[in-house]
Amino acid sequence: MKHFYLLLAVSALCLLAACASAPVSPELRTELAPRGTLRAGINYGNVVLATKDPTTGELRGVHVDLARELAKRAGLPIELIGYDSAGAMVDGLKNGALDVALLSAEPARASEIVFSPAYIDIDATYLVPAGSPIRDVADIDQDGKRVAIAAKSAYEFFLSRSLKQAKLVPGPGTFGAYDVFVSGKLDALVGIRPRLVIESEKLPGSRVLAGRFMAIEQTIASPQGRPAAAGYVRRFVEDVKATGVVAAMIAEHRVRGVSVSPPSPSRANALE
């Protein structure tokens, strides 16, 4: 019986792989990349999953490798376009400057762009300065508390709805939010846990809170009006999760504090 279930599991993985690696029709390839090159937006402000070399401008990281894998399977050349914020990439998808963008899922943007299933989950929490009385994420929402946050980020959309008393102070991108936090001597900085751990090392006595206010789901987004392209991206994401490709990329880049997202409930539909 054990061998039977193992065979079923292997068969399912093979079916997924076959689906994702099947020849891409010229029509689908044109919808994926109307200009003949897949233009992929990379948010290097999310330094856990993507970075930009300050000297050469080269983009590296899990998001970069995943975008290249998508283009390779689709039989397309790729152009990696770096951005310092997620909001700018959303604009790129809407105005035709991008074909895909690797960014966090956000329900408020679902009417503007199409999100794939998540492939990586990251805890979002807060960094507080030395001597802060704040001990838990629930303590943040108090009158008079000021919280630095990356403008137009998934965090800002979420916290603008959930925080009732604390004031959000936006900065231009991830790095700008850190500058606002330090220069303004604010009460907390919003971010993903791995990033905040790095920032805390620059600020003696600062602490990353143990809890989380949300899980940031990393996705590959597509423009509206390209249903076949979005379907291909969805199948690709489910395959690279199921076959261990995402896990291998996380290990290769030695990324800590993240996990491979579970299969989407609609994964069965991806095989249809």
HELIX and SHEET records of a PDB file:
HELIX    1   1 LYS A    2  SER A   21  1                                  20    
HELIX    2   2 PRO A   26  LEU A   32  1                                   7    
HELIX    3   3 VAL A   62  ALA A   74  1                                  13    
HELIX    4   4 ALA A   86  ASN A   95  1                                  10    
HELIX    5   5 PRO A  107  ARG A  109  5                                   3    
HELIX    6   6 VAL A  137  ASP A  139  5                                   3    
HELIX    7   7 ALA A  154  SER A  162  1                                   9    
HELIX    8   8 GLY A  173  SER A  183  1                                  11    
HELIX    9   9 ARG A  193  SER A  200  1                                   8    
HELIX   10  10 PRO A  227  ALA A  242  1                                  16    
HELIX   11  11 VAL A  245  GLU A  252  1                                   8    
HELIX   12  12 ARG A  267  ALA A  270  1                                   4    
SHEET    1   A 5 ILE A  78  TYR A  83  0                                        
SHEET    2   A 5 LEU A  38  ASN A  43  1                                        
SHEET    3   A 5 VAL A 100  SER A 104  1                                        
SHEET    4   A 5 MET A 214  PRO A 223 -1                                        
SHEET    5   A 5 ILE A 113  PHE A 115 -1                                        
SHEET    1   B 8 ILE A  78  TYR A  83  0                                        
SHEET    2   B 8 LEU A  38  ASN A  43  1                                        
SHEET    3   B 8 VAL A 100  SER A 104  1                                        
SHEET    4   B 8 MET A 214  PRO A 223 -1                                        
SHEET    5   B 8 ILE A 120  VAL A 128 -1                                        
SHEET    6   B 8 ALA A 188  ILE A 192 -1                                        
SHEET    7   B 8 ARG A 146  ALA A 150  1                                        
SHEET    8   B 8 LYS A 167  GLY A 171  1                                        
SHEET    1   C 6 ILE A  78  TYR A  83  0                                        
SHEET    2   C 6 LEU A  38  ASN A  43  1                                        
SHEET    3   C 6 VAL A 100  SER A 104  1                                        
SHEET    4   C 6 MET A 214  PRO A 223 -1                                        
SHEET    5   C 6 ILE A 120  VAL A 128 -1                                        
SHEET    6   C 6 ARG A 207  VAL A 208 -1                                        
SHEET    1   D 6 ILE A  78  TYR A  83  0                                        
SHEET    2   D 6 LEU A  38  ASN A  43  1                                        
SHEET    3   D 6 VAL A 100  SER A 104  1                                        
SHEET    4   D 6 MET A 214  PRO A 223 -1                                        
SHEET    5   D 6 ILE A 120  VAL A 128 -1                                        
SHEET    6   D 6 VAL A 258  VAL A 260 -1                                        
SHEET    1   E 2 THR A  51  LYS A  52  0                                        
SHEET    2   E 2 LEU A  59  ARG A  60 -1                                        
END                                                                             
